[in-house]
Amino acid sequence: MAYESSNPLKKIAQGGAGNNIWFYSDDDTITAIATSGYFNSAYKEVRENDIILCVGSNGGSQTVDILVVTSTTGATTVTVTNGS
């Protein structure tokens, strides 16, 4: 699946000129969430070097990871990397 605005990112800290920190929780696996393009619908919200604290699911168990927005190229493609 992909990010949907019906389950939005929640900004938990604003870094001013620096990084913003977001929280995101979904039933998708962290691997799926960390896929390039997963957050394309949020391209107007996130920017390069923002941090996403992410809770995913793996076989019914919650997993946690930190993602870093590595690119928002073309103004619509959002790429993240697994930050742990």
Rosetta silent file (secondary structure, phi, psi, omega in degrees, C-alpha in Angstrom):
SEQUENCE: MAYESSNPLKKIAQGGAGNNIWFYSDDDTITAIATSGYFNSAYKEVRENDIILCVGSNGGSQTVDILVVTSTTGATTVTVTNGS
SCORE:     score description
SCORE:     0.000 S_00000001
   1 L     0.000 -177.231  178.383    0.000    0.000    0.000 S_00000001
   2 L  -137.615  164.543  177.646    0.977    3.639    0.098 S_00000001
   3 L   -57.342  136.168  176.256    0.562    6.594    2.387 S_00000001
   4 L  -127.611  142.462 -177.790   -2.946    8.041    2.375 S_00000001
   5 L   -64.630  -15.282  176.593   -4.012   11.413    3.739 S_00000001
   6 L   -71.593  -16.075  174.257   -6.770    9.650    5.693 S_00000001
   7 L  -126.491   75.926 -167.936   -3.941    8.360    7.945 S_00000001
   8 L   -76.160  157.546  166.762   -1.767   11.482    8.020 S_00000001
   9 L   -63.233  145.302  177.538    1.753   12.099    9.209 S_00000001
  10 E  -117.313  118.854  179.523    1.678   13.914   12.544 S_00000001
  11 E   -74.577  124.908 -179.555    4.269   16.637   13.077 S_00000001
  12 E  -110.435  -13.176  175.213    5.695   16.312   16.576 S_00000001
  13 E  -157.079  137.160  178.458    8.512   18.868   16.340 S_00000001
  14 L  -108.733  125.303 -175.755    9.241   21.755   14.010 S_00000001
  15 L   -92.850   11.437 -177.989   12.873   22.469   13.369 S_00000001
  16 L    62.903 -114.993  178.635   12.477   25.935   11.860 S_00000001
  17 L   -80.495   -7.820 -178.364   15.218   26.061    9.240 S_00000001
  18 L   -99.478 -149.806 -176.705   16.254   22.524   10.218 S_00000001
  19 L   -78.360  145.531  167.188   14.595   19.167   10.243 S_00000001
  20 L   -96.246  153.087  176.590   10.991   18.506   11.176 S_00000001
  21 E  -116.700  129.687 -176.626   10.151   15.354   13.112 S_00000001
  22 E  -118.715  156.230  171.261    7.055   13.393   12.163 S_00000001
  23 E  -117.891  137.086  178.135    5.214   10.387   13.629 S_00000001
  24 E  -142.596  135.212  178.001    3.573    7.800   11.382 S_00000001
  25 E  -133.612  135.187 -178.825    1.804    4.539   12.223 S_00000001
  26 L  -155.537  164.337  177.016    0.334    2.021    9.789 S_00000001
  27 L   -81.542   -6.539  176.314   -0.388   -1.701    9.397 S_00000001
  28 L   -70.693  159.526  176.322    2.141   -1.898    6.528 S_00000001
  29 L   -74.136  157.710  176.046    5.589   -3.342    7.195 S_00000001
  30 H   -59.337  -38.249  178.902    8.518   -0.988    7.760 S_00000001
  31 H   -58.439  -43.939  178.314   10.023   -2.390    4.554 S_00000001
  32 H   -66.641  -42.838 -177.798    6.945   -1.298    2.598 S_00000001
  33 H   -65.731  -33.878 -178.442    6.808    2.096    4.302 S_00000001
  34 L   -81.232    2.093  179.277   10.501    2.746    3.572 S_00000001
  35 L   -71.220  139.027  176.963    9.961    2.117   -0.151 S_00000001
  36 L   -55.143  130.242  177.857   10.651    5.024   -2.496 S_00000001
  37 L    95.527  -11.663 -178.264    7.401    6.749   -3.348 S_00000001
  38 L   -56.834  -40.807 -176.554    5.406    5.518   -0.328 S_00000001
  39 L   -97.260   20.980 -178.439    5.012    9.103    0.966 S_00000001
  40 H   -54.378  -35.862 -179.499    4.449   10.750   -2.443 S_00000001
  41 H   -68.188  -13.002  179.873    1.044   12.043   -1.311 S_00000001
  42 H  -104.083   17.489 -174.365    2.825   13.951    1.481 S_00000001
  43 L   -60.583  -23.909  178.768    5.291   15.731   -0.821 S_00000001
  44 L   -81.294  -15.643 -177.026    3.917   19.143    0.197 S_00000001
  45 L   -96.224  -46.569 -174.446    4.476   18.413    3.893 S_00000001
  46 L   -91.317  157.556  175.694    7.870   16.737    4.145 S_00000001
  47 L  -139.049  164.782 -178.280   11.226   18.015    3.022 S_00000001
  48 L   -53.229  137.575 -179.723   14.680   16.579    2.621 S_00000001
  49 L    77.344    2.798  170.383   16.343   15.595    5.941 S_00000001
  50 L   -65.796  155.301 -179.235   13.053   15.440    7.859 S_00000001
  51 E  -114.701  135.708  177.998   12.832   12.514   10.277 S_00000001
  52 E  -119.460  114.861  171.545    9.856   10.146   10.482 S_00000001
  53 E   -81.030  119.935 -166.781    9.389    8.032   13.605 S_00000001
  54 E  -123.314  131.965  173.073    7.546    5.093   12.146 S_00000001
  55 E  -113.768  121.721  178.176    5.492    2.254   13.627 S_00000001
  56 E  -118.286 -167.292 -179.461    4.705   -0.569   11.230 S_00000001
  57 E  -135.431  142.250  176.976    3.422   -4.110   11.547 S_00000001
  58 E  -137.964  102.600 -179.028    5.032   -7.466   10.907 S_00000001
  59 L    61.951   32.328  179.444    2.746  -10.466   11.262 S_00000001
  60 L    92.011   -9.907  177.440    0.559   -8.622   13.740 S_00000001
  61 E   -98.681  137.203  178.779    3.471   -7.382   15.869 S_00000001
  62 E   -75.423  141.830  175.290    4.333   -3.708   15.895 S_00000001
  63 E  -125.786  152.854 -176.778    7.797   -2.678   14.746 S_00000001
  64 E  -127.375  141.042  176.164    9.475    0.710   15.126 S_00000001
  65 E  -153.364  167.526  176.339   12.059    2.447   12.971 S_00000001
  66 E  -113.608  126.816  177.820   13.397    5.871   12.101 S_00000001
  67 E  -112.196  146.381  176.663   13.182    7.043    8.495 S_00000001
  68 E  -118.792  129.038  176.743   15.005   10.006    6.980 S_00000001
  69 E   -72.429  115.638 -176.641   13.584   11.843    3.963 S_00000001
  70 E   -97.909  -18.735 -178.407   16.454   11.721    1.483 S_00000001
  71 E  -162.339  143.696  169.347   14.810   13.341   -1.509 S_00000001
  72 L  -129.547   42.751 -175.580   11.728   15.184   -2.648 S_00000001
  73 H   -59.883  149.809  178.094   12.877   15.447   -6.251 S_00000001
  74 H    65.614   10.579  177.236   10.502   16.602   -8.932 S_00000001
  75 H    65.159   -3.594  179.527    8.313   18.063   -6.193 S_00000001
  76 L  -131.075  -17.131  179.814    6.220   14.878   -6.133 S_00000001
  77 L   -97.959  120.894  179.855    8.525   11.894   -5.496 S_00000001
  78 L  -107.784  126.300  178.429    9.432   11.354   -1.861 S_00000001
  79 E  -117.636  135.910  177.203   12.304    8.993   -1.047 S_00000001
  80 E  -124.730  161.233  173.442   13.174    7.846    2.472 S_00000001
  81 E  -129.097  150.386  177.929   15.918    5.683    3.897 S_00000001
  82 E   -70.302  119.825 -172.170   15.899    3.433    6.898 S_00000001
  83 L   -93.086   -0.083 -176.936   17.738    5.427    9.533 S_00000001
  84 L   -89.213    0.000    0.000   18.464    2.742   12.101 S_00000001
